[in-house]
Structure formats: structure tokens, C-alpha cells
Amino acid sequence: MSAIIPSVRQVDYLETIIKIQHGLLQAKELSAFYDAMLSDIRQATGASRAYFFSSQLHDTIQVYALVAESCEPSLSPRTDITLLQALPHSYVPHWTVTLMHNGLVYGTQNSFASEERFFMSAQNIQSILLAPVIAEQRFLGFLGLDDCKNAHEWNTMDKEMLQRLAAALAYALLREQTMRDLMYARQEQLELMEMLAHDLKNPLSAILLTAEVLIKNQDKLSQEEVEKRVTNIKRSVLRMKDISDTMLQSHRSTQIMSMTLCLEPIGLTTVIETVVDALRMQAAAKGQQLVVEASKEVPKVLGDRIAVMQVLENLISNAIKFSPLGKTIWIRLSKHDKWIHIEVADEGPGVKEEDRHRLFQKRAKLSIKPTGGESTTGYGLWICKTLIEAMHAKIWYEERQGYGATFVVALRSTTEVNES
């Protein structure tokens, strides 16, 4: 029995398939491999064009977008054609149905319905071959070949090669997306740990300072003073638990800081007093004074108690961190029409003009430095802004005339009087 010897063209096809499959496996970034892949496909099949269209959502409409293309030197590239960057599926409905059901599309203009004939005529395509890119039942797009000169029929080897390479591309895209998802998850975990470290720092500092006072003055403090300080330690521990629970809740959702807040009427006087009491020893360690100017007659606000405390803790601890030794920090509560303002004002150097546009950005490191050698993460103000926006409230920075900085939080007032 004589052996079947493959033709030269069959060998060329097999070599092209193996080369591209190997390249897809080795490519660190698929976008960098597309040009070489499509050029090899075009040359192996003798097509005028070889290309890859991805399927994606654009303004609630499913569209095809031309990702990459290889064409003969005599043809103009189509990558700058706006329509081909967002071609609705409905423009080529019959092709879309066939491709989504894992079928090949091939033929001349006369082989198709009016919508597809119009598209081919507009692109000067005489004959076309499309293979779906599908991975795990997800339609990702298609690989395509055009003949812009002749209305010839595509042979079996052309079809088989394009199908096999479309399948290889599909799983390469799936692998790339999986790696991207893993990197995103890793970044999410890193951000969670950094934010936890940032927001747990203040209650931990309060616990440490209170414990030091209890140890050094255990023979001098009255029972009432000891109980007060132990109560403050308990509050700090509960704050840490609240912060941890909130952060973990957000981490379980699709994006860090997309937690669900409990918006309800809350009295700000008690909230401010609780936060100030927790930070008073931290300020005292730098000879600073925290002064609260608040009236119980100010209406309640619509907000989340834990989130508001977290915002105030960040703003006041920042004022302590960046204010010189022995200065005063004011926390003011006032009513402005339907809004209740909380101002945190210090006597520090303020924020330089060139830094202000980055104030509320994640990981923003400003030129101003802490006055007591404290560390900074660049998360505090970003966390404040994220929480404030989640409560449909506002936050901004104001420059104080002469010196110092003021951060203002504006929360919507309710009809209830701030009695708590």
C-alpha cells in the first residue's frame, strides 16, 4: 500500500498552522503578535486581506471592532475607518447568526442577503471567508479573509486552517483574560491590605497611647479615669472591627470600595465627639489641641455612621500629621441651607497649588511632609472622597488666608434635630 504524500501546499498550510499556534502559546501580549499572525495567514491563503474583529459591547449595543489587519501593499489599511471600530451586529445579521452558532461564513457577494452584499460592495470584497472565535461558549469575534480581486471559492484547506487558528486564538484570548483577571484580583487584595493598614493605624495608635498612659500612671489615676481610658480602648477596638468588616464587605463585591452603605438620619455632634476623643491623645503627643465648635441644634444628616466616622478620622488625623507641634486644629459643625458642613481646619502649611489637582487621587503622595516623621500611604483622601460620594455628599479643600488648610464635608440635612 503506497503512502499518501502531502502536497507542497498542504505542507505550507501545516507549517503555518503550527507556527501560529506556537506563537499564540508563547506570546506575552497577543496584540503584539496579531500583525505577524495575520500576515502569515494572508500569505498562506493568497488572500488580499486577513483580519481579526472582536465582538464587544458599545453603548449597550453589540458591535464588531477591527482589532488588527494585514493587507496587500496595493490596498489601503482599514484600521482608521470609524465604522469598522464599532460595526453593529445588525449590519451583517445573517453572518452574525451563523458565526454565533459556530458556523463558517464563506462565498461571493451573490451568496448572501442584501445587508451582507452591501457591506461587501462598500469594502470592495469579491469573496469572503469568516471563522468564529469562540471559547467556552463565549463569542469573542471572528478571523476573516477577503479576496478583493476575484470571486473565487475558498478551498477546504483554507477553511480548515482558518477554523483551527480561530480556535487557537479563542483559547489564547481566554488565557490572556484569565491572567488579567488574576492580576486584577491580586491588585484588589493588595489595595485591600493597604487600605486596612491605613485605616487601622489611627485606632491602633489610640490604643497604644492609652495603654502607655495606663502603664506609666497606674498608681496616679483614679478608678474613674482608668475606666474611661479602658472604655476608649474598647471603642477603638470596635472601630477596628467596623473598619475591617466594611473593607471585607467591599472586597467581596466586584470592586474595592463599592460597599453598600446604610444611609439613615445621624446626629453629627456625638460622632464628632467620639472621633475627637479617640484622636485627642494622638494630638497631645505633638502638643496639639483639638477644638470642637458644634451645636446640638444642628439638624441630623443622611449618612452612614461608620463611613462618616471613617472620613472624619482620616481628615483629623491628617491635620494632626501635617500640622507643626503645638498648633490648634478646629472641627466646626454648621448649617448651610439644606447642607450641614463639617470643617477640619489646621495651622499647617496648607497644600501647594501644584498638588491640589491630585488631592483625592488614589496613592497620591504630595510634596508636603508629616511634621512628626509619620508615614503616609496616599489612600486617606481617596477613601474619604469615595465614601462621601457613596453617601451622595460632597468634600472639597479650601485654602485658609495666610496659613493652614481646611477640608469641608457637606452632608444633606434631614428634618430631625441633632439630639444624639
Stockholm file with secondary structure:
# STOCKHOLM 1.0

chainA/1-420         MSAIIPSVRQVDYLETIIKIQHGLLQAKELSAFYDAMLSDIRQATGASRAYFFSSQLHDTIQVYALVAESCEPSLSPRTDITLLQALPHSYVPHWTVTLMHNGLVYGTQNSFASEERFFMSAQNIQSILLAPVIAEQRFLGFLGLDDCKNAHEWNTMDKEMLQRLAAALAYALLREQTMRDLMYARQEQLELMEMLAHDLKNPLSAILLTAEVLIKNQDKLSQEEVEKRVTNIKRSVLRMKDISDTMLQSHRSTQIMSMTLCLEPIGLTTVIETVVDALRMQAAAKGQQLVVEASKEVPKVLGDRIAVMQVLENLISNAIKFSPLGKTIWIRLSKHDKWIHIEVADEGPGVKEEDRHRLFQKRAKLSIKPTGGESTTGYGLWICKTLIEAMHAKIWYEERQGYGATFVVALRSTTEVNES
#=GR chainA/1-420 SS CCCCCCCHHHHHHHHHHHHHHHHHHHCSSGGGTHHHHHHHHHHHHTCSEEEEEEEEEETTEEEEEEEEEEECTTSCCCTTCGGGGSEEGGGSHHHHHHHHTTCCEEEEGGGSCHHHHHHHHHTTCSEEEEEEEEETTEEEEEEEEEESSCCCCCCHHHHHHHHHHHHHHHHHHHHHHHHHHHHHHHHHHHHHHHHHHHHHHHHHHHHHHHHHHHHHTTTTSCHHHHHHHHHHHHHHHHHHHHHHHHHHHHHHSSSTTCCCCCCEEECHHHHHHHHHHHHHHHHHTTTCEEEEECCTTSEEEEECHHHHHHHHHHHHHHHHHHSCTTCEEEEEEEEETTEEEEEEECSSCCCCGGGGGGTTSTTCCCSCCCTTCCCCCSCHHHHHHHHHHHTTCEEEEEECSSSCEEEEEEEEEEEEECCC
#=GC SS_cons         CCCCCCCHHHHHHHHHHHHHHHHHHHCSSGGGTHHHHHHHHHHHHTCSEEEEEEEEEETTEEEEEEEEEEECTTSCCCTTCGGGGSEEGGGSHHHHHHHHTTCCEEEEGGGSCHHHHHHHHHTTCSEEEEEEEEETTEEEEEEEEEESSCCCCCCHHHHHHHHHHHHHHHHHHHHHHHHHHHHHHHHHHHHHHHHHHHHHHHHHHHHHHHHHHHHHTTTTSCHHHHHHHHHHHHHHHHHHHHHHHHHHHHHHSSSTTCCCCCCEEECHHHHHHHHHHHHHHHHHTTTCEEEEECCTTSEEEEECHHHHHHHHHHHHHHHHHHSCTTCEEEEEEEEETTEEEEEEECSSCCCCGGGGGGTTSTTCCCSCCCTTCCCCCSCHHHHHHHHHHHTTCEEEEEECSSSCEEEEEEEEEEEEECCC
//
